[in-house]
Amino acid sequence: MKVFLEKCKINLKKIFLFFVNHKSSKLGINNNNIQFADTTIIDLNQNLLLDKNIANLYSYEFESGIASSKEYPCIESWVEVKNKSFSINDIFIYEQYKKIKSSKNKKKIIINERVYLLPYYTSHFGHFAGDLLGQILYYSNYFPEINNQNKLLIVTPSKEWDEFLIKFSRNNISIYKPNTILESNYLFRNSTILPRMSSIQNYLLARNILNIKIKKKKESPKKVFLTSEREDRISNIYELKKKLEDSGFIIVNPKNYEVIELLTIIKSAKILICEKASILNNVHLVRDEKYFLLSSKTEKILNKKLFYGAGIYKEFHRGLFQEIYCDDDPKKQDVRAFKKRINVNIDLLFNEIKNINL
């Protein structure tokens, strides 16, 4: 017995030393200077055991002045169950809490029909594409509990995205217009709350599902400049457009295209140039060939808040794009990630694209 106890002590000592020298680290190294985001990946191979709940939906205006129309203001909405709603990180949690709290005094509409809800909604295109589209496509197409009778509630950035998702979601969705849910709060008496996916899992699902549905077309334009055509984003936008059009590029502003046509053009182009900001998420959804990205020199380094807020999306395509760094225009700037006003060095841009074979 004594010998046995001595062996146990030795083995316990070995185990203890093992844990002393072998640590848990997200990075695999000791370095506090590396900025990164934790993420959750849901095992979708297993059945999701979900309860029915009574849930409230609260909404507020997220950003003013960027609505695609009066019906589609830029909003955020949060589902609350038993007086609790959940953010996926603590970076913006206080700001969100204050806005949710201030939105609770509106009139309440009661919904008795069976419905599936996501914990969070937004009609801001960049965050809709980066945080919601993949799970909307997955849940509405591959989650058996959602069907024509038990629908998934969704909110989109525009009429075009409504029409696109109606076509690709098998009539398993119920669309609420952003202006409607901004006016009132909603009480769902017979709801199930689906788990919110991380930006990474959402993005991968969107790419996987859309790349089955969106095919390249030989007759699509070969040279494309994807732009919002806004002078507050590119100070010499009119000169840049003229030079590119003279060189055979077509100017593609997403607001002028149906979603399927837009994504097909992006996927099919031999040379694609894109400006920064939310417009880039269109490219993330389907592009699998090299493209050129017009960036600010001073946006190479983002603080944690800007990285979590929007900068993380750029990492989805790292290695696929070639960045063309531009000077900031001093006349007007924006503190939000990837929205600095730049002045494009047109000669540099043309020098980078001149040797591409079509």
C-alpha positions in Angstrom: 0.0 0.0 0.0 2.8 2.3 0.9 4.5 1.6 -2.4 1.2 2.3 -4.2 0.8 5.7 -2.4 4.3 6.7 -3.3 3.6 5.9 -7.0 0.4 8.0 -6.8 2.4 10.9 -5.4 4.9 10.7 -8.2 2.2 10.5 -10.9 0.3 13.4 -9.3 3.5 15.4 -9.3 4.1 14.6 -13.0 0.5 15.7 -13.8 0.9 18.9 -11.8 4.2 19.7 -13.6 2.4 19.0 -16.9 -0.2 21.7 -16.2 2.4 24.1 -15.0 4.3 23.9 -18.3 1.4 23.4 -20.7 -1.1 26.3 -20.6 -4.3 27.2 -22.4 -3.7 30.1 -24.8 -5.9 31.4 -27.7 -2.7 32.3 -29.6 -0.4 29.5 -28.6 2.2 32.0 -27.4 2.6 34.6 -24.7 2.2 38.0 -26.3 -0.3 40.6 -25.0 0.4 42.9 -28.0 -1.5 40.8 -30.6 -5.0 42.0 -31.2 -7.6 39.2 -31.8 -11.2 38.3 -31.4 -12.6 35.3 -29.6 -15.2 33.4 -31.6 -17.8 30.7 -31.0 -18.4 28.0 -33.6 -21.7 26.1 -33.2 -21.8 22.4 -33.9 -24.6 22.3 -36.5 -24.3 18.6 -36.9 -26.2 18.1 -33.6 -29.8 18.8 -32.9 -30.3 22.2 -31.3 -32.5 21.7 -28.3 -34.4 25.0 -28.0 -37.2 26.1 -25.7 -40.3 28.1 -26.5 -40.3 31.6 -25.0 -42.2 34.8 -24.5 -39.9 37.4 -26.1 -39.7 41.1 -26.6 -38.1 42.8 -29.6 -36.7 46.3 -29.0 -35.4 48.5 -31.8 -33.6 51.8 -32.2 -31.9 53.8 -34.9 -28.3 52.6 -35.4 -27.0 55.2 -37.8 -28.9 58.1 -39.3 -28.4 59.4 -42.8 -27.6 56.1 -44.5 -31.0 54.6 -45.0 -31.6 53.0 -48.4 -35.2 54.4 -48.3 -37.8 55.6 -45.8 -38.9 52.0 -45.4 -35.3 50.9 -44.6 -33.8 53.1 -41.9 -30.6 51.9 -40.4 -31.6 50.1 -37.2 -30.5 47.6 -34.6 -33.0 45.3 -32.8 -32.5 43.0 -29.8 -34.6 40.1 -28.5 -35.2 40.1 -24.7 -36.3 37.0 -22.8 -36.9 37.1 -19.0 -35.5 40.7 -18.9 -32.2 39.7 -20.6 -30.7 40.4 -24.0 -27.3 39.4 -25.0 -24.4 41.0 -26.9 -21.6 38.8 -28.3 -18.9 40.9 -26.8 -18.5 43.7 -24.2 -16.9 46.3 -26.5 -20.2 48.1 -27.2 -22.4 46.7 -24.4 -22.9 49.9 -22.4 -23.9 51.9 -25.5 -26.3 49.1 -26.6 -27.7 48.8 -23.1 -28.6 52.6 -23.0 -30.2 52.5 -26.4 -32.2 49.3 -25.6 -33.4 50.9 -22.4 -34.4 54.1 -24.0 -36.5 52.3 -26.7 -38.7 50.4 -24.2 -41.4 53.1 -23.9 -42.9 52.6 -27.3 -46.3 51.0 -27.9 -46.2 47.2 -27.9 -47.6 45.0 -30.6 -48.5 41.4 -29.6 -47.8 38.5 -31.9 -49.4 35.2 -31.1 -48.2 33.2 -34.2 -45.4 30.7 -33.9 -42.1 32.3 -34.9 -38.4 31.7 -34.8 -36.2 34.7 -33.8 -32.6 35.6 -34.0 -31.2 37.3 -30.9 -30.1 40.4 -32.9 -31.1 42.2 -36.1 -29.8 45.1 -38.1 -30.6 46.8 -41.4 -27.1 48.2 -41.7 -25.8 46.4 -44.8 -22.3 45.8 -43.6 -23.3 44.1 -40.3 -26.3 42.4 -42.0 -23.9 40.7 -44.4 -21.1 40.1 -41.9 -23.2 39.0 -38.9 -26.6 37.8 -40.1 -26.9 36.7 -43.7 -25.2 33.3 -43.4 -27.3 32.2 -40.5 -30.5 33.5 -42.2 -29.7 31.4 -45.2 -28.8 28.4 -43.1 -31.7 28.4 -40.8 -34.3 29.1 -43.5 -32.9 26.4 -45.8 -31.4 23.6 -43.6 -33.1 23.9 -40.2 -36.0 21.5 -40.3 -38.1 23.1 -37.6 -38.4 26.2 -39.7 -41.0 25.8 -42.5 -44.0 27.5 -44.1 -46.0 27.4 -40.8 -43.1 28.1 -38.4 -41.2 30.9 -40.0 -38.0 32.8 -39.3 -38.4 36.5 -38.7 -35.9 38.6 -40.6 -35.0 42.2 -41.2 -32.9 43.3 -44.2 -31.2 46.5 -45.5 -33.3 47.0 -48.6 -36.2 45.9 -50.9 -33.6 44.1 -53.1 -32.5 41.9 -50.2 -36.1 41.2 -49.3 -36.7 39.9 -52.8 -33.5 37.9 -52.9 -34.2 36.1 -49.6 -37.8 35.4 -50.5 -36.4 33.6 -53.6 -33.7 31.7 -51.7 -35.4 30.9 -48.4 -38.2 28.6 -49.6 -41.0 30.8 -48.2 -39.8 30.0 -44.7 -39.2 33.6 -43.7 -41.4 36.4 -42.4 -40.0 39.8 -43.3 -40.5 42.8 -41.0 -39.6 46.2 -42.5 -37.1 48.2 -40.4 -39.4 51.3 -40.3 -42.2 49.2 -39.0 -40.3 47.6 -36.1 -38.6 51.0 -35.3 -42.0 52.5 -34.6 -43.2 49.9 -32.1 -41.9 47.2 -29.8 -43.1 43.6 -30.2 -44.1 40.9 -27.8 -43.9 37.4 -29.2 -45.9 35.0 -27.1 -44.9 31.8 -29.0 -41.3 32.1 -30.1 -38.1 30.2 -30.2 -34.8 32.0 -30.0 -32.1 30.6 -32.3 -28.4 30.8 -31.2 -26.5 33.7 -32.7 -23.5 32.6 -34.8 -20.1 34.3 -34.8 -19.2 36.6 -37.6 -16.8 33.9 -38.9 -19.3 31.1 -39.0 -21.9 33.4 -40.5 -19.5 34.5 -43.2 -18.5 31.0 -44.1 -22.1 29.8 -44.3 -23.0 32.7 -46.5 -20.1 32.0 -48.8 -20.8 28.3 -49.0 -24.5 28.6 -49.7 -24.2 31.6 -52.1 -21.4 30.0 -54.1 -23.7 27.1 -54.9 -26.4 29.6 -56.1 -24.4 32.3 -57.8 -22.5 31.2 -60.9 -19.9 33.1 -63.1 -21.2 34.3 -66.4 -18.9 34.7 -69.5 -20.9 37.6 -70.7 -20.5 39.6 -67.5 -18.2 42.7 -67.6 -14.5 41.9 -67.4 -13.4 45.1 -65.7 -15.4 46.4 -62.8 -15.1 49.3 -60.3 -17.4 48.7 -57.3 -18.2 52.0 -55.6 -20.8 54.0 -53.8 -19.8 56.9 -56.0 -19.6 59.2 -52.9 -17.3 62.1 -52.9 -17.2 61.9 -49.1 -15.4 58.5 -49.5 -13.1 59.2 -52.4 -12.4 62.9 -52.9 -11.4 62.5 -56.6 -14.2 60.0 -57.4 -15.3 61.8 -60.6 -11.8 61.9 -62.1 -11.3 58.3 -61.0 -14.5 57.1 -62.6 -13.7 59.0 -65.9 -10.2 57.4 -66.1 -11.6 53.9 -65.4 -14.5 54.2 -67.9 -12.1 55.4 -70.6 -10.1 52.2 -69.9 -13.1 49.9 -70.4 -14.3 49.6 -66.8 -18.0 49.7 -65.9 -18.9 51.5 -62.7 -21.1 49.4 -60.4 -23.0 51.0 -57.6 -24.8 48.3 -55.6 -27.9 50.4 -55.2 -28.6 50.2 -59.0 -28.6 46.4 -59.2 -30.6 43.4 -58.1 -28.7 41.2 -55.6 -28.2 38.2 -57.9 -27.0 40.4 -60.8 -24.7 42.3 -58.5 -23.1 39.2 -57.0 -22.8 37.6 -60.4 -20.9 40.7 -61.7 -18.6 40.6 -58.7 -17.8 36.9 -59.0 -17.3 37.0 -62.8 -15.1 40.1 -63.2 -11.5 39.5 -64.3 -10.4 42.8 -62.8 -12.3 44.1 -59.8 -11.5 47.3 -57.9 -13.4 48.0 -54.8 -13.5 50.9 -52.3 -13.6 50.3 -48.5 -16.5 50.3 -46.0 -19.7 48.2 -46.1 -19.7 47.9 -49.8 -16.8 45.5 -49.5 -19.0 42.9 -47.9 -20.6 42.3 -51.2 -17.3 41.1 -52.5 -16.7 38.9 -49.4 -19.9 36.9 -50.2 -18.9 35.5 -53.5 -15.5 36.6 -54.8 -12.8 33.9 -55.0 -10.3 35.6 -57.3 -7.8 38.4 -56.7 -9.1 42.0 -56.5 -7.9 45.4 -55.7 -8.9 47.3 -52.5 -8.6 51.1 -52.2 -7.5 51.8 -48.6 -6.4 54.5 -46.4 -2.7 54.5 -45.3 -3.8 55.3 -41.8 -6.2 52.4 -41.5 -3.5 49.8 -41.3 -3.7 49.9 -37.5 -7.1 49.9 -35.8 -7.9 50.0 -32.1 -9.8 47.1 -30.5 -13.2 48.9 -30.8 -12.8 49.6 -34.5 -11.4 46.1 -35.2 -14.5 44.5 -33.5 -16.9 47.0 -35.0 -16.0 46.5 -38.7 -12.3 45.7 -39.2 -12.7 42.0 -38.5 -14.5 41.6 -41.8 -11.4 42.5 -43.8 -9.6 39.5 -42.3 -12.1 37.2 -44.1 -10.3 37.9 -47.4 -6.8 38.4 -46.3 -4.5 37.0 -49.0 -7.1 37.4 -51.8 -7.1 41.2 -52.2 -4.2 43.5 -53.1 -4.4 46.7 -51.2 -3.8 50.0 -52.9 -2.9 52.5 -50.1 -4.1 56.0 -50.6 -3.5 59.3 -48.8 -6.2 60.6 -46.5 -8.0 63.7 -47.8 -7.7 66.4 -45.1 -11.0 68.1 -45.9 -13.3 65.6 -44.2 -12.8 62.5 -42.2 -14.9 59.9 -40.4 -13.7 58.1 -37.2 -15.5 54.8 -38.1 -13.5 51.9 -39.4 -12.8 51.8 -43.2 -14.6 55.0 -43.9 -11.8 57.6 -44.2 -12.0 59.9 -47.1 -9.2 59.1 -49.4 -7.6 60.6 -52.5 -6.7 57.8 -55.0 -3.3 57.9 -56.8 -4.7 57.0 -60.2 -1.3 56.5 -61.8 -0.3 54.0 -59.1 -3.6 52.2 -59.5 -3.2 51.8 -63.2 0.4 50.7 -62.8 -0.9 47.9 -60.6 -3.6 46.6 -62.9 -1.8 47.1 -66.3 -0.3 43.6 -66.6 -3.4 41.6 -65.8 -4.4 39.3 -68.7 -8.1 39.3 -69.5 
